[in-house]
Amino acid sequence: MTKFIQAIALGLVFTALFLFIGVKDVRAETSLPMRVNAPPVLLENWEYCWSEEEGAGRTEGPPYSSGDWKAADQLLNPQDRMGRSHLWLRVPLPPHKAADPGLLIRAFDNVEVYTEQGLAYRFGDWQEGRKYRYYGTPRRIVPLPENTQGMLYVHLQSESRNIGIEDGAMYGSESGFIKRMVRQEFFRAVLGVSYILAGIMAFCVFLGLRSHKVFLDFSLFSICFGIYSICRSSVVYLVFDHPAILTYAELIALFGGVIGILMFVEHLLGSGRGAYIRRAWQLHLAYSAGTLLLHVCRVVSVVEIVDWYQLLLVLSMPLVIVRAAACAMKGNRGAKLLLVGIGVICLTGLIDIFQNRLNIIIQFSPMTYLGISVFILLLVVLLIRQFADIMLQLKRSEKLSLVGQMSAGMAHELRNPLTIISGFLQLSRKQAPDAPYLAMMSSEVNRMNEIIDDFLLLSKPVNSRFDRHEVLPLLRETLQLFDNQRKEAGVSAILEEEGAIPKIDCDPNQLKQVFINMVKNAIEAMPEGGLLHITVSALPKNKVGIRFADQGKGIEPGHLTRIGEPFFTTKENGTGLGLMVSNKIIENHAGILRVSSRLGLGTTIDIILPVHIKTA
């Protein structure tokens, strides 16, 4: 499957290169006069007429005297279109002249602008017999000749659902339009650049923490939506006026951004039952590669690709929301933040999609910008928390390494003297069996030996020999070892089985050591007696859960976060190494050990182990 995904991704890259290399600029060259500010004027009193053209696909000029001109109530999609693809619009220019005259319009799709002196501007692919490509429809500044007067004609050609001009057209100073556009949309472009920088920073973090793929997923999502935001901003056309390239970049960035979100959810919260989150982003990846290939072969247009993809997005959104909600209900803080962010971006995205589906102009609305900004901000907060947890784990690993280095020397230096002391104590107890201090000294020597054993486990890798074993017999044997200690402490134990418990791959000696630590800690947590409830249950996805729940005094919230650190313990005679050793053994078994506690009510330790362990 990994090779298949890599092949698709490589195909996307080559497709993008093919599209970009094959793009040509089809604008008419125009001279740019010196720019002088002039107040813009909204052009009024438009007229329109339809024309069905043959031959070259266009006429040599507008129908100055002929044509059935009608007053235009709307400049976009006149009601009597009836499938026609050529629309002419005309409007009288204001009497005053601008020093650097220009026209600000948003036209669909191919456009020509004529003055009474002739053709002033042309954009689009006007070749006959070709399926017209979609080059995007940004707001465009059209420079006009210096002596422009009288009537202005606009010729539009489109085989898509939109033809005409959106929001009218403004006449004024070209330099004034540039300043106006920069003021209105510069923030969107800056926001896109900020997304890209945030993605680059996340990618740098991923390079240092290769095992944490959420940073790579965030990098993909943030960079792609940064590119998407820039491509959707009209101000970018002032410095890079190539709509075809920007349209394809926008489309590919949209695909990559959505795939990045889905992969982020999978690596943060899991794929869910049936791995439906993974299936979702794989479907998006296959759709992206397939539709781009069909577009290269001129089977589908960009507009059709976007229309179908919006339906796929609507179907995918509930899957992500369900997964985040399920994890949030289990108390996952990251899932709660993600759920809020997904809710915001889904709401704003649905508004944008419904605008398009209801035949309203395709545009990246300010609400969608706001939704993506809120979503990325929440993801940044989530990643900061993840990074803090990783740093804490690294600090614990450094302490663990220090413990290992210390234990290597301590074990050798202390084991021999303790062996001699233990031998003399045993000899002394035979000579004076009633001496109470000798039994106390022997007990303390044994405790020191146990501490050294813990150090030795931490100082060397755990070499496990996995075989198929049942968990319940190991737990029964562990409880039998503590029968006398439990009775003296007034602690009763219950061992329950939920479901058919399968055999698991494990090292029984190591697993038994973990159970010994858990039972011992539970008994010590209940000096005045209580109940130790052990539950073994069969979990989904071929896993087994083991829960140790005591009725002790519990752990303070401030101490709970430090449980498992070396040398941290709440016991008077503890070392803080027992749980650390247990956690290391469980990790070696590809399992998870979780500790939860409520002060005054007790502590619960959950161990989740896989039934099958993949060994190299």
Order of alpha helices (4+ residues) and beta strands (2+ residues): alpha-beta-beta-beta-beta-beta-beta-beta-beta-beta-beta-beta-beta-alpha-alpha-alpha-alpha-alpha-alpha-alpha-alpha-beta-alpha-alpha-beta-beta-alpha-beta-beta-alpha-alpha-beta-beta
